[in-house]
Amino acid sequence: MTQNRERLAWIILLVSFALCIAIAVGTPLGIRQFLLTSTRRQAILLQPQKGTLSLQRGGQGDFLALRDPTWDVPERSVVMTDGAAQALLTFQAPGRNSETVATAQLYGDTRLAVSAARSPRFGMSPLPHRVTLRVEAGRVRITVLPTNRRESEALLRTPHLTALLKAGSYEVRVYSALTEFIVREGQARVTDIGGHTLSLKSAQRTIAQFGNVVPQVLPAARNLLVNGDFRQPLSVGWETYVVEAGTVQTSTVAGRPAAWFFRDGVGHAEVGIRQTLNYDVRDFTSLVLHLSVMIRGQSLPGCGMAGSECPIIVKVEYQDIFGGNRTWYHGFYSVPKAATDYLYVWSDQIPLSTWVSYDSENLMELDPPPALIQSVTIYASGHSFDALVTEVELLAQE
């Protein structure tokens, strides 16, 4: 009887000691694990830009037409655009000094699901800001932006591949039978549904598809411009000019470096940047100008009385195949034009204070087509204007 009591006492003592050790060791480890891995939801802004946009919040319920910007975009929400629509998703880290960690530009006939958007809860966490997106169809341009305190990354899924994106600019085009994934700038690790993995860097692309087809690293369209993201000073690649008054300088808006055109005054003024190329393009089959524009203010309605004073105008000067000198224009404005004012067909009205992505038609299909691209100029014209431009690319494909 005494031996049984002693044995029970030793068992209780050993179990108590083991529990004490487990609590002493496990509690701080558990707290440390919580501090390192706990996350919070990011704030998500959805901005309609043009056309019809539909939103299914949280992946449940009906799709609702959306006309105004909204922050009510919970995780698992699905966004759909029609053929003529564009929209912009902006992901911001939580906290007082919220920083933009990623953007997703949606083009027409696109279906995208926001699977998750999370940031570490505590500063000691080594985890990056992460956005997880699934693109079922259409075209999306994704920009991943590092913040001051930590890195950012995006996890992209399509029916044909999964890609981990580091800081940079990327484009994905999803069709029924394949996905084309392009790295404009940055680096990505891509895995197709067959388990084949490859790494891509700037100016590379790949195509993933159903079946036992191994994806290959392919060259992307060549960008003929330098410093179009304005991460370097304007003196790199660009020359500036001023007519009468105005300023142009680099600025960062919501984490995106840009060229900022500004003037507050009365009377005509113009300020611009120009990049001289003198590039022979006769061997190319496709030549597309891409850029993102935001207009925050303008004093003149439309593009002014004569239609030539837009807050942002892009001008491409070129020599055609017959040796003639020609100029191609495209302008942007936000304030509606006056009834008596003239407006060129190459001018687009865009929402105020919203980033809008623009892609030109294939410039190689101009009549007559270009043979030599002489220069690309971006300028602001009018009385008072406040406008920004970034992601300026002249993409050439053989």
PyMOL commands that set and color helices and strands:
alter all, ss='L'
color gray80, all
select helices_A, chain A and resi 2-37+57-59+363-365
alter helices_A, ss='H'
color red, helices_A
select strands_A, chain A and resi 39-41+43-50+53-56+64-66+77-81+86-92+100-106+111-120+129-144+152-157+161-165+168-174+178-185+187-192+197-201+204-209+218-219+222-223+239-243+247-253+256-263+269-280+286-298+312-320+325-333+347-349+356-359+370-382+385-397
alter strands_A, ss='S'
color yellow, strands_A
deselect
rebuild
show_as cartoon
